[in-house]
Amino acid sequence: MNTTTPQPVTLTPQQKDRFITGWAVAGLLALLPIVVLSWVVVLSGERGTMCLMYGEQCSAIPGSAPYGAFWLALSAGLAALVWPRARRTCARLWAVFLQWSAQLTLGAMILSGA
């Protein structure tokens, strides 16, 4: 019986770059569906309808916060895509993390109220 211990998997720099690029592209492709589906859910409820039709029971979130989160997610995703591949992989990774954090926060802001 061969009882060798498994060795940890190490990724090559090219594999790391593809991984980061894949998550950046996935985030950019998911940004608009997240926004649209969040609004559909909000507007299908009673609170969202009241806000849309009568301006009552609307969210207390400032109007510029969702726009800021949208543009932050978009710009961080694009920055991760255009960043030079061979340098500063850690910075690209943080840009993708910031992108996903901003767009999930945007979805949560939309879902929290109209």
C-alpha positions as CSV (number, residue, x, y, z in Angstrom):
1,M,0.0,0.0,0.0
2,N,1.4,3.4,-1.0
3,T,0.8,5.9,1.9
4,T,2.2,9.1,0.5
5,T,0.8,12.3,1.9
6,P,-1.0,14.5,-0.7
7,Q,0.9,17.6,-1.7
8,P,-0.7,21.0,-1.6
9,V,-1.8,22.4,-5.0
10,T,0.1,25.4,-6.2
11,L,-1.1,27.5,-9.0
12,T,1.0,28.9,-11.7
13,P,0.9,32.7,-12.3
14,Q,-1.1,32.1,-15.5
15,Q,-3.7,30.0,-13.6
16,K,-4.0,32.8,-11.0
17,D,-4.5,35.4,-13.8
18,R,-7.2,33.3,-15.5
19,F,-8.9,32.8,-12.1
20,I,-9.0,36.5,-11.4
21,T,-10.0,37.4,-14.9
22,G,-12.8,34.8,-14.8
23,W,-14.2,36.3,-11.6
24,A,-14.0,39.8,-12.9
25,V,-15.8,38.9,-16.1
26,A,-18.4,37.0,-14.2
27,G,-19.0,40.0,-11.9
28,L,-19.4,42.3,-14.9
29,L,-21.8,40.0,-16.6
30,A,-23.8,39.6,-13.4
31,L,-24.0,43.3,-12.5
32,L,-27.0,44.2,-14.6
33,P,-29.0,41.0,-13.9
34,I,-28.5,41.6,-10.1
35,V,-29.8,45.2,-10.5
36,V,-32.8,44.2,-12.7
37,L,-33.8,41.2,-10.6
38,S,-33.5,43.1,-7.4
39,W,-35.8,45.8,-8.7
40,V,-38.3,43.3,-10.0
41,V,-38.5,41.7,-6.5
42,V,-38.9,45.1,-4.8
43,L,-41.5,46.4,-7.2
44,S,-43.5,43.2,-7.1
45,G,-44.1,43.8,-3.4
46,E,-46.6,46.1,-1.7
47,R,-43.9,48.4,-0.3
48,G,-42.2,48.9,-3.6
49,T,-45.6,49.6,-5.3
50,M,-46.5,52.1,-2.7
51,C,-43.2,53.9,-3.1
52,L,-43.4,53.9,-6.9
53,M,-47.1,55.0,-7.2
54,Y,-47.5,57.3,-4.2
55,G,-44.0,58.1,-2.9
56,E,-44.9,56.5,0.5
57,Q,-42.9,53.9,2.5
58,C,-39.8,54.5,0.4
59,S,-36.3,53.5,1.5
60,A,-34.2,55.7,3.7
61,I,-31.1,55.0,1.8
62,P,-29.7,58.1,0.1
63,G,-30.3,58.2,-3.6
64,S,-26.6,58.5,-4.5
65,A,-25.5,55.4,-2.5
66,P,-26.9,52.8,-5.1
67,Y,-25.4,54.8,-8.0
68,G,-22.1,54.9,-6.2
69,A,-22.1,51.2,-5.6
70,F,-23.0,50.5,-9.2
71,W,-20.2,52.7,-10.6
72,L,-17.7,51.3,-8.0
73,A,-18.5,47.7,-9.0
74,L,-18.2,48.6,-12.7
75,S,-15.0,50.5,-12.4
76,A,-13.3,47.9,-10.1
77,G,-14.3,45.1,-12.5
78,L,-12.9,47.0,-15.5
79,A,-9.8,47.9,-13.6
80,A,-9.2,44.2,-12.8
81,L,-9.5,43.4,-16.5
82,V,-7.2,46.0,-17.8
83,W,-4.6,45.8,-15.1
84,P,-1.3,44.4,-16.4
85,R,-1.3,40.6,-15.9
86,A,2.3,40.0,-14.9
87,R,2.4,42.7,-12.2
88,R,0.6,43.1,-8.9
89,T,-1.7,40.1,-9.0
90,C,-2.7,41.0,-5.4
91,A,-4.0,44.4,-6.6
92,R,-6.1,42.7,-9.2
93,L,-7.5,40.3,-6.7
94,W,-8.4,43.1,-4.4
95,A,-10.1,44.9,-7.3
96,V,-12.3,41.8,-7.9
97,F,-13.1,41.5,-4.2
98,L,-14.1,45.2,-4.2
99,Q,-16.2,44.7,-7.4
100,W,-18.1,41.8,-5.9
101,S,-18.5,43.5,-2.5
102,A,-19.9,46.6,-4.2
103,Q,-22.4,44.8,-6.4
104,L,-23.7,42.5,-3.6
105,T,-24.1,45.6,-1.4
106,L,-25.9,47.3,-4.3
107,G,-28.3,44.3,-4.5
108,A,-28.9,44.4,-0.8
109,M,-29.6,48.2,-0.9
110,I,-32.1,47.7,-3.6
111,L,-33.8,44.8,-1.8
112,S,-33.9,46.7,1.5
113,G,-36.4,49.1,0.1
114,A,-37.7,50.9,-3.0
